[in-house]
Amino acid sequence: MRILFAGSEVTPFSKSGGLADVAQSLPDALHRLGHDVSVITPAHRSVFLTDHPIEPTGIPFDVPIGNKIVSGRLLRARSESGVPTYFVDQPEYFDRAELYREAGRDYDDNCERFTFFCRAVLESARLLGGHFDVVHANDWQCGLIPAYLRLEYAHTRGYESIASIFTIHNMAYQGTFWHWDMLLTGIDWRYFNWKQMEFYGQLNLLKTGLVFADRITTVSRRYAEEICESPLGCGLEGVLQHRKHVLHGILNGVNYDDWNPETDPRLARRYSIDDWASGKAENKRRLQEELGLPTLADVPLIGVIGRLADQKGWDLIADVIGRWASREDAQWVILGTGERAYVDLLGQLAAEYPGRIAARFAFSEPLAHRIEAGADMFLMPSRFEPCGLNQLYSLKYGTVPIVRATGGLADTITDAAPEHLEAGIANGFSFEPYDVASLDETLTRACGVYRTDRPSWRRLVEIGMRQDWSWDESASQYVQLYDEALAAKRVPASV
């Protein structure tokens, strides 16, 4: 099967969130299953700042944007996995400091930028030669791809039987623009209606992808259920209920080539399930030294990594840290960037309690790995979480997750209730009510086990480290879905 995987960001070339990791790891997993996969993404400025050589393909193209024609070209990077990454190069649109926004404000021409990208993806499907069976589009930035395939390319030679898969990584980000941006798309105004592309008077690109795709996926089974209802449907629950027969939840996987304490070059000491206790102890000590915390072996070290945004539960985290810092014997390590209010609040707490709180307001992949290896627990009390990856990284690194039971966190973390420990299925701690009391109680419970019940703690760590959350199973589910979508395309429309 020949697959074109389209995403607005791809690790290691560009990244703002988990989509970038998926856009690297899922194509690699599909390739290992024997499929011919190509990745296509914008040539953001960051693409040219990596160590990976970027080469020209000699393939230019022109696409219509509103009443003008815009030119671009394709670039390429080769990977050791055998999956090529193609870049849509158009400096006026993509040579910018950030991917989607700058100084806290979205780029005014985001609709135009990603309309161009979507058209470029489909032109590239022809220019790259051969026939693609599937175009796999991701998030609102690719929402026009299924629409163009259905409305403009359906009777174009080479495109008639291409199936479109559309993956939602986060329903909260929808790509809504004023109605006159409909002109940029070139799609007939009759599709600007409440059933298809219009949303409360605006153009909605996420909705467009949901309406026109042959199959829809999101990144966990629980999240697929949650988004069909308010509030997590974010206003589009009616669309999803209407298309529920083509909606599937497929859990994201982990790239263990990158996230594996046995091989991770960023760690002070590598370790496996056989020597995790001494390995984590050494990494904990080195992390405490690096961040200026007292090197206390028996004090629980709690790691938190992520965007400083309401979605991730930082209001609960800040409240609990403020309570614990003055009375509980625990250390906190925070890594993330995001909303200024949280930066200021957490920075103030770190200044008040330098022996208990270390905060770094930056994006650092190496430090993220060292936190996973050095922390005893990892905290993710998200309001909602489509999938989550850090809890899966934590399991592999022997760092016990503490999560709120929502979305992918509910699908992957089984609470350390006595019956779950007895059955050998517990791998963390979880709670459901979104409130400070529930988080405080669950943290207290986790720290109690850590301090007073070391056999149970060891059991939790080792159950988590043995679990396999790699991409292999998820990639197989995607292949099955691709086959299903292709089979449906072959059925005559009248049937």
ABEGO torsion letter per residue (X at the ends): XBBBBBBABBOAABBABAAAAAAAAAAAAAAAAGBBBBBBBBBBAAAAABABBBBBAGBBBBBBBEABBBBBBBBBBBBAAGBBBBBBBBAAAABBABAABBGGBBBAAAAAAAAAAAAAAAAAAAAAEEBBABBBBBEAAAAAAAAAAAAAAAABBGAAABBBBBBBABAABAGBBBAAAAAAAGBBAAABBAAAABBGGBBBAAAAAAAABABBBBABAAAAAAAABOAAAGGAAAAAAAAAAABBBBBBBBBAAABBAAABAABABBBBAAAAAAAAAAAAAAAAAAAGBBBBAABBBBBBBEBBBAAAGAAAAAAAAAAAAAABBBBBBBBEBEBAAAAAAAAAAAAABAAABBBBBBBBAAAAAAAAAABABBBBBBABBAAEAAAAAAAAAGBBBBBBBBEAAAAABBBABAAAAAAGABABBBBABBBAAAAAAAAAAAAAAAAABAAAAAAAAAAAAABBABAAAAAAAAAAAAAAAAAAAABBAAX
